């Protein structure tokens, strides 16, 4: 059976998602929507050229136009939202009304919990909702669940992940691999972990630790927000400890903790020469110039480590995933791990392989399905199990 898909947003991740849908989604048609018609057209042309197909078309759409959005999504089996998370509540409402299953790239756990609360309405319309897909949150969580499946009685799960330039430039040793709003959203506020079996808030940019991760060597990991999506609430009372930290090159966190302490993450306007300015807006304008690059060779790293018992003996399972940019297609590691993961969940939803209603990302890809889907995309796991 063939399926029709919509992709909202023709930026880096949206184009990568469209490419994966065209490869693996039995696509009758894929429409790449954007408020910028030229961007959408170029994105569709790129995917069609890479795969020697004509199944991807483009169209102009403003996602805040509810009536136009519902009309655009009607007749599609699944939609991938690759726009900033601030729009996802409205997009979820529209997808339910249109009868299109929805996958998005999330970015804000509070919004995701509101989306999942619409599960009853989605089920009644025959729609699946799976927000917070991508590299992290998303694939990192699925890897964590897979590791838990390989330990008979899991007790703790630790996750580390990060997207990094292969050739970092000081002082920040980082390149902007996704929207800057998403980056600051990760660095601001609190993360939600499980400690002593209970959901616990932990401040962002704290609890630094050093991690050895080949081929990069020693990296610094710090607490950031949103990387576990709703997983802490799913496994509260089931795991004793659940944590996630973001990987960066040495020295990165020191700079961003300084920005945080200066108040540059704040969205509350302040007076500057009789003008009202949100510090975060100014910070983004200045920082984006320093972190953006037209082309970047990057690397994506995910490590999950589950510990517990198997047959009443101490046991552990560690899974490592390393992905690099694809020179042939031009997709970065971040684009592949984010866009392709969102696409594969949308494909499962379109095929009816996921339940209707709200399906949190930690329940969307498990067991043999996980193994099959990552193998299709050439993602290789390094696995260490004890015993």
N, C-alpha and C positions, 0 to 999 in steps of 0.2 A: 504494500500500500504506500502511495506517495503522500507527502504532507506539505502544507504551506506554512511558512514561517515569516515572522516580522522581526526585524532588529531595529531597535530605537537607539540612534546615535551612531555616527559613522567615524568616530575617532578610532584610536588604536585598537581598543578591545572589541569594539563593535565590528570592525572589519575582520578581525581574527575569528570572532564568533560566526560571522557569515561564511567565512572560508570553511570552517569545520562543519557547519550545517550542510554546506554544499557537498562536502566529501562524504559524510557519513549519515546524513539525515533523511535519505530517500526523498529528496526535495523536489516537489513539483514546481515550487517557486519560492523565492526568498525576496522580500522587499526590504531594502535598507533605507530607513527614514532618517532625515535630519532637517533641522531648520535651515541649514545651509545647503541649498540644492546642488551646488558645485561639489561640495565635500561628499555628499551622498552618491552623486554620479561617478566621481572618481573612485570611490570605494567599491562600488558595484563593478565598474570596469576592471579594477585590479583583480578582484576575486574571479571574475569570468575569464580573464586572461590567464591567470595562474592555473586554472583547472580546465581550460578549453571548454567552457560551457557558456550557456546564456541564461541560466536559471536565476541569476541575481539581477534584480531591477532596483531602481532608486525612485524616491518620491520625497517631496518636501512636506514637512510636518512640524508643528510646534506642539510638544507634548502637554503644554498647559491648556491647550484648546480641547476640552473634554469631548465635545461633540465630534470634532474631527478625528480625535484619537480613537474613540469607540468605532467610528466608521472604518478607520484604517485597519483595526484589528479584527473586525468581523470577517469570518471565513478563514482565519488562520488557526492552525492547530496549536501553535505555541509561539510565544513572544519572548525575545531576549531584550531586556532593558540594559543599555550600556550608557546611560546618562547619569549625572550626579544624583546621589541618594536622596536629595531634597525633593525630587519629583516622584519618588517611588510609591508613595501612598496614593496619589492621584492616578498613577499608572495602574496600580493594583485594582482600584475601583473600576477603571475603564476596562481592564482585561476581563474581570468577572462579568461585567455587563455584556461585553462582546463575545464571551464564551471562548476565550483564548487562554490556554495555560501560560503561566508567567514565571520566568526565571529572571533574576536581576543580579547585579554585582554589588548590591548592598552598600555597606559602609557605616551604618549606624544601627547598633543593636536595638535601641529603643524603637526606631521606626520598624525594624524587622519584626519585633514582637507585636506591634500593632497590625502589621500585614498578616501574620500568622493567626491573629485573632479573627480574621475574616474567613477562616477555613470553612465554617458552616455554609456561608453563602457561596463560596467557591465550589464546594462539593455539590450543592444543589444545582449549580450551573454546569456540572461536569468538568470543572476546571481544577488543575493542580497549581498550587502556589509554592515555589521554592526560592525564597530570597537568599541573599548573601552567598552567591556562588562566585567562583574565581579561584585565584591561587590561595589567598588567605584573607578572609575566611573562605572556605570552600574545600579545595583539594586537600589542604592541610588537615582539615577535620575528618574527611573521608579516610585519609591515611591513618589518622589516630584511631578511628573506629575499627579499621582493618587490623591494626596492631592489637587492639583489645580482643578481637575475635581469635587471635592466636595465643592468648593467655587465658587459661581456664577460668581463673578468678582474678580479674584485673582490679588493682587497687589504686594505682597512680598512673597518670598520663601526662607527659611533658612534651610540648611541641615547640620547635624553633623553626622560623622561616624568614626569608628575606629575598628581595630582588635587588641585585647590585650591578654596577658597571664593572666590566672586567678590567678596565684601566681607570681606576679612580683618580680624580684630581683634587688636591687639597684646596681649601681647608675642610670642605664638607665631606669629601670622599663619597659622593653620591650623585646620581643623575635622576632626573624626574622621569619615572617610567609610567606614571599614571597621573590623573588630575591632581593638582596641588591641593584642592579642597580636601580630597581624600587623605592626602598625606598628613595635613594638619589635624584632621579629625582623628587619625590614629594616635597622634602624639599628645592630644589634649584630653584632660579629664581623668577617667578611671577605667581600668580593665575589670572584667568580672572573671574570677577564678573560682575553683573549689578548694577550700582548705578545711581540714577536719570534717569533711563530708558536707560542708555548707557553702553556698554561694557567698563570696567575699569580694568586696571592692578593694582594688589595689591601685595606687596612683600611677599614672603614666610616667615614663622616663625614669623609673626607679629600679632598684634591685638588679644592677648591672652584673653580668657574669661573662667570663671568657669561655668561648667554645672553639674547639678544633674541628674544622670542617674542610676536608679536601675538595677541590684543589686550592682553596684560598688560604689555608692555614688558620691562624688565630683570628677570630672575629669577636665582636662585642655584642651581647644580646641585652635588650632592655624591655621592660613592660610597655606595651602599647594597647590601645583600646580596640575592641571589636573583633580581634582575630579568632575568637572562639564562637562568634555568633551566639545562638541560644543554647549551645552545648552545656554550659554550666547548669542551666535549669533542667535540662534533660537528664543529666547524670548526677544531680544533687541527691545525696543519700546512697548512691550506688558506687561512686568513686570517693576515696579518701582525699585525693589531691588531683587537681587538674589545672595546668598552667600553660601559658603560651608567651613566648618572647620573640621579638623581631631582631634579626641579624643585621649588623652593619660593620663596616670597617672600623678599625681602632680610631678613636678620637671624634667620631661623628656625634655621639650622644652628648659630649661636653658642650658643643656649640648649641645644640637645640635645647638643652636644659637652660642655657643662658637666655635664649630667646623666650622660653617659657617664663623664666623668672622676671624678665623685663615686662611681661604682660602682652607680648606681641601676638599671642594666640587668642586674645580676647576679642569677642564680637561686639562688646559694649562700646558705643562711640564715645570719644573723648574730644575735648576742645583743643584745637591747634590753630592759633592765630584767628580766633573767632569762627573757625569752621569745625563742624562735627565730622570726625573721622574714626572709623572702626580700625583699631590697631591691626587686626587680622588682614583687612583689605590692603593696607599699606605694606605689611609684611609679605603678602603674596606677590604684590607687584614687584617688589625689590628682589625677593628670593627666587622667583620663577626664572628671572633672567640669568641667575647664577647656576641654576640646576638643569635648565632646558638645553637640549642638544638635538640637532636635526637627525643624527644617526648615532646609535650607541650599541656597542657589543656588550650584552649583559649576560648575567647568569642568575638563575633562580635556584634557591636551596630550600629544601624542607627536610627536617628530621623529626620523627616522632619516636618516643620511647615509652613503652608500657611495661610496668612491673606489677607483679602479683604472685600468684601461686598456680601451679599445675600439678595435679596428683599430689597435693599437699606438700610440694617442694617449691622453693623460691624459683620464679621464672621471670623472664623478660623478653620483649620483642622490640627491636629497633629497626625502623625503616628509614632509609635515606633516599632522597630523590634530588638529582642534579640535572638542570636543563639549561642549555645555552641557546643563543640566537641562531636562527636558521638563515644562512647566507643565501640559499637558493630561493626561498620565498620572500625573504626580507622581514619575516616576523621575529620580533624580539622574544626572549625567553618569557618575559612578563606577559606579552600578548598571547603567547601559546598557553601558558599555564592558567591565565585568567579567562581569555575569550573561549578557548577550547573547552575548559571545564564547564563554563556556563552553557555552551552549546550542547555538550553531551547530556547534561541534565534536561535541557529543553527537548532533546531528541527522545529521551526516555519518557518524558511527559507526553509528547505528541503520539508516541506509539502505544500509550496506555500501560506502560510498564511501571508507572508510579501510581499510587492511590490518588483518587480525586480528593480535593480539599487541601489543607495546609500540610506540607511535608517539609519539615526543617531539613537543612542540608545534611545534618548528622544522620538522617534516616534515608537519604536519597541514593546513596551509592555504597553498597556493602557486599561482602563475600565475593562470589564468582563474578558478579556483574562488575564490581570494582576492578578485578584482575583483567577481565576482558576489555573493558573500556580503556584502561590506561595502556594496555598492550597495543590496541589499534592505533594509538597516537604516538607510539614509540617511546613512551615513558618507562624507563627501567628503574626498578627499585633494588637497592642494595639492602639485603635483609640479614639481620643477626638475631637468632633466637637462642635462648638459654632456658632450660636444657634443650 
